[in-house]
């Protein structure tokens, strides 16, 4: 029962914070249909609740990335599938990017750095396949892909794009901006 209540609070917090990143514990409790004291029994503070949501987002991102890699035939295909998958789940966690409570959480920072390191490894593999331009620094490519994903999640959350449209735009931007001319079919005269 306690686990079900904790999950209900996390789900409600995700919804409330997606609508309003400054949602209070009282608003989250009302969304979860529990009392404020129940929220604090499961999470020591609003910051603790946000940390639990960030851990959930990291786990979800890791899960969809693993599933994408398992379906991919090449590193380039893995990159395409991962970007689609992360945009697909990322919109529900976009509020975490503006949560100052997470700034001093070393576990969250370490997990994010691990994910960026894994993305850098994938970018290097994609470059070996000839898809990513050799003149672009890996750190630049990784930052660009991460930024595109965040921008797509924000646009979806703001209602500017649908999820599929955002997924397609991320891959199209990667293809036209980061790939080799031969790999993308992009020509200077287009």
C-alpha positions in Angstrom: 0.0 0.0 0.0 2.8 2.4 0.9 4.5 1.8 -2.5 1.2 2.4 -4.3 0.8 5.7 -2.5 4.4 6.7 -3.2 3.8 6.0 -6.9 0.5 7.9 -6.9 2.3 10.9 -5.4 5.1 10.7 -8.0 2.6 10.4 -10.8 0.6 13.4 -9.5 3.8 15.4 -8.9 4.8 14.8 -12.5 1.5 16.0 -13.8 1.3 19.0 -11.5 4.9 20.1 -12.1 4.5 19.7 -15.9 1.6 22.1 -15.8 3.3 24.4 -13.3 7.0 23.9 -12.4 6.4 25.9 -9.2 3.6 23.7 -8.0 3.5 23.5 -4.2 3.5 20.4 -2.1 -0.2 21.3 -1.2 -1.0 21.3 -5.0 0.8 18.1 -5.5 -1.0 16.5 -2.5 -4.4 17.6 -3.9 -3.5 16.2 -7.3 -2.6 12.9 -5.6 -5.7 12.9 -3.5 -3.6 12.6 -0.3 -2.8 14.9 2.6 0.2 17.1 2.8 1.5 15.0 5.7 1.3 11.9 3.5 3.6 13.5 0.9 6.1 14.4 3.6 5.9 10.9 5.0 7.2 9.6 1.6 9.4 12.5 0.7 11.2 14.5 3.4 10.8 17.7 1.4 9.8 19.2 -2.0 13.4 18.8 -2.9 13.3 15.1 -2.0 10.2 14.7 -4.1 12.0 16.4 -7.1 15.0 14.2 -6.5 12.8 11.1 -6.7 11.3 12.4 -9.9 14.7 13.1 -11.3 15.8 9.6 -10.5 12.7 8.2 -12.1 13.4 10.3 -15.3 17.0 9.0 -15.4 15.8 5.4 -15.0 13.1 5.9 -17.7 15.6 7.5 -20.1 18.1 4.7 -19.5 15.4 2.1 -20.1 14.2 3.6 -23.4 17.8 4.0 -24.5 18.6 0.4 -23.8 15.5 -0.7 -25.6 16.5 1.4 -28.6 20.0 0.0 -28.7 18.6 -3.5 -28.6 16.5 -2.8 -31.7 19.2 -1.1 -33.7 21.3 -2.7 -36.4 24.0 0.0 -36.5 25.3 2.8 -34.2 23.6 5.4 -36.5 20.3 3.6 -36.2 20.8 3.4 -32.4 21.3 7.2 -32.3 18.1 7.7 -34.3 16.1 5.4 -32.1 17.5 6.8 -28.9 16.7 10.4 -29.9 13.1 9.4 -30.8 12.7 7.4 -27.6 14.1 10.1 -25.3 11.9 12.8 -26.9 9.0 10.5 -26.5 9.4 10.3 -22.7 11.3 13.5 -22.0 8.4 15.9 -22.2 7.0 14.5 -18.9 10.2 15.4 -17.1 11.1 18.7 -18.8 10.2 20.7 -15.6 13.3 19.1 -13.9 15.6 21.3 -16.1 14.4 24.3 -14.1 14.4 22.8 -10.6 17.1 24.6 -8.6 16.5 22.1 -5.8 18.5 19.5 -7.9 21.6 21.7 -8.4 23.3 20.3 -5.3 22.3 16.6 -5.8 25.6 14.8 -6.7 23.8 11.5 -7.7 21.6 13.4 -10.2 24.6 15.2 -11.7 26.7 12.0 -11.8 23.8 10.1 -13.6 23.4 13.0 -16.1 27.2 13.0 -16.8 27.1 9.2 -17.2 24.3 9.6 -19.8 26.3 12.3 -21.6 29.4 10.0 -21.6 27.4 7.2 -23.1 26.0 9.5 -25.7 29.6 10.6 -26.5 30.6 6.9 -26.9 27.7 6.4 -29.3 28.6 9.6 -31.2 32.1 8.2 -31.7 30.7 4.9 -32.9 28.4 6.8 -35.3 31.4 8.8 -36.5 33.3 5.5 -37.2 30.4 4.5 -39.4 30.9 7.7 -41.4 27.6 9.4 -40.5 28.8 12.2 -38.2 31.1 14.8 -39.8 34.7 14.2 -38.7 35.5 17.9 -38.3 33.0 18.4 -35.4 34.3 17.9 -31.9 32.5 15.1 -30.1 31.6 17.4 -27.2 29.9 19.8 -29.6 27.9 17.0 -31.2 26.8 15.7 -27.8 25.8 19.2 -26.6 23.9 19.8 -29.8 22.0 16.5 -29.6 21.2 17.1 -25.9 20.1 20.6 -26.7 17.9 19.4 -29.5 16.2 16.9 -27.3 15.5 19.5 -24.6 14.2 21.9 -27.2 11.9 19.2 -28.6 10.6 18.3 -25.2 9.9 22.0 -24.4 8.1 22.5 -27.8 5.9 19.4 -27.2 5.1 20.5 -23.6 4.2 24.0 -24.8 1.9 22.6 -27.5 4.0 23.9 -30.3 4.8 20.5 -31.8 3.3 17.0 -31.5 5.7 14.2 -30.2 6.1 12.6 -33.6 6.8 15.9 -35.3 9.4 16.8 -32.6 11.0 13.4 -33.0 11.2 13.9 -36.8 12.6 17.4 -36.5 15.3 16.3 -34.1 16.5 13.6 -36.4 16.2 15.9 -39.5 18.3 18.5 -37.7 21.0 16.0 -36.8 21.0 14.6 -40.3 21.3 18.0 -42.0 23.5 19.7 -39.5 25.9 17.0 -38.2 26.2 14.3 -40.8 28.6 13.9 -43.7 27.2 15.3 -47.0 27.5 11.8 -48.5 25.7 10.2 -45.6 22.8 12.6 -45.5 22.4 13.3 -49.2 22.6 17.0 -48.4 24.3 19.2 -51.1 25.5 22.7 -50.8 23.3 23.8 -53.7 20.1 22.8 -52.0 
